[in-house]
Amino acid sequence: MTTPNTTQPDRISPAELRELFENVHMSIVDVREELADLRAEVHAMRGGLTQAATPPAPVGTFGGMTIDTIVMSYDDNGKATYKAQGQPYPKHGVRIWEEVLPLLGVDPATLKPGQNPQTPAIQARVLMGETTNQNTGTKQTGPRKVTGKV
C-alpha cells in the first residue's frame, strides 16, 4: 500500500503574487503600445498606397500631393529655392515659389537650408505640365509647380 504525500505544496507570499501580477501588467502595457505603433504604421502605409495608386493628372490640369518635407536650397545667384517632397513625388519633389509658401501656411523665414519636415503634412494642389528633355528632346508629362492648398 502506498502512503499519501503529506508535504505541503509550495506557497507564494502576497508580495510575490503582487510582483507577478505587476510583471504581467507591464508586459500587457508593452504589447498594447507596440500594437498602437503598428496600427499607426499600417494607417500611414494605407495612405501612401492610396496616393501611389492615383494616376497623374493630365497636362494643363491640377493634381494633388501630400507635402511631408520642404527642401530649401540656393540657386547660382544665391536666391533661396524650395521643393516639396511627398506622395506621389517623394524623390525629386515639386518646385514651390516663395510667394506660394504663405498660401501653404509656411513662413519662408522659418525654413533652414536642407530638409524641413512638415508636421502635419500639407495637402497641396500641383499644376501638371509638359517639359522637353534637353538631352533627348523627348516630351515628358509631370508636375510643374505647387500652386496652393487643396
Summary of the structure (lengths in Angstrom):
residues: 150
radius of gyration: 28.4
end to end distance: 88.6
largest distance: 104.2
contacts: 354
relative contact order: 0.15
helix: 33%
strand: 39%
